[in-house]
Amino acid sequence: MKKKIALITGITGQDGSYLAELLLKKNYIVHGLIRKSSSFNTKRIDHLYIDPHNKTNFFLHYGDLTDSNSIYNIIQKIKPNEVYNLGAQSHVGVSFENPEFTSEVSGIGTLRILEAIRFLKMKNVKFYQASTSELFGETYGKSIFNEKSKFHPKSPYGVAKLYAYWITSVYRESYGIFACNGILFNHESPRRGETFVTRKITRFLTKKKLGSKETLYLGNLNAKRDWGHAKDYTEMQWRILQQKKPSDYVIATGKAYSVREFINIASKYLKMKVFWKGKGLDEIGYIKKNGKKEIIIRIDENYFRPNEVDYLRGNADRAFKDLKFKPKFSFTDLVKDMLDSDMIEAKKEIKK
């Protein structure tokens, strides 16, 4: 049986690396798009890479979502059966500082891929667009969002992703392309970027447990998110493209936890309870050590978004039914997995 060929943009990221692992286990030939850089940014996929002079099912190509020619040439060359567009400028806070770049990569980048598929008349290719819960933005109280919920993004990142969502839908309806959106709520893992709040917390707490004197500065502790594990969500991304007909799905756990609750669960697991005192910008988090109070968390207004989204929670019942899959990791499992991994890294740093 001929092996399926997949192209993954954003392959060096959290989702891309997990998806590459999954597809290779399913005997796919996997091609990844990476940007040319003076330094390597392939840590998450180094364990998968084999010199192409040897027999391998894993290949990397230089290209960029801002460059139509590179996208066209790669798709024409490898003739993929499935394309997973996971590449993006994915940090919401950064999108306020770099809105134009965010729009070019996270929005127009999707159009460039779809145009290549259309122009090359690749009628049998299946296209997956990684969308986001940031499409919903405005929470309307404590709404639970599904595929029929109203979109109201509140960041340049959300707006760029909304364009990508609709252009995917338009190309599906206009040109008959098997194109799907996966509206993924927050999903984390030990491979999450270190600038994202969950990873900042787990890295900080593990180092603090080992004696670090650092202080963690955070923004909105009350923001609630529907947090799942990236391993679960990448499997559902694959399952979306295995359906008989293209469709869009919300991927979520259905439960929301605040940043503060994330910290409380993480600190409890490490047996170093965090106590809270004060309100607003004056709030602090502290631990008791040798009978003394040690302040370890402070609030920094610079970490608040210009336009905050306080609550995001999804309803993935339709996805669970159609895709025949439910998350294997609970929220607590996720937090523990991240802490266990970061503890190993923290111990390595101490030995250096």
Secondary structure, 3 states (H helix, E strand, C coil): CCCCEEEEECCCCHHHHHHHHHHHHCCCEEEEEECCCCCCCCHHHCCCCCCCCCCCCEEEEECCCCCHHHHHHHHHHHCCCEEEECCCCCCHHHHHHCHHHHHHHHHHHHHHHHHHHHHCCCCCCEEEEEEEHHHCCCCCCCCCECCCCCCCCCCHHHHHHHHHHHHHHHHHHHHCCEEEEEEECCEECCCCCCCCHHHHHHHHHHHHHCCCCCCEEECCCCCEECCEEHHHHHHHHHHHCCCCCCCCEEECCCCCEEHHHHHHHHHHHCCCCCEEECCHHHCEEEEEECCEEEEEEEECHHHCCCCCCCECCECCHHHHHHHCCCCCCCHHHHHHHHHHHHHHHHHHHHHC
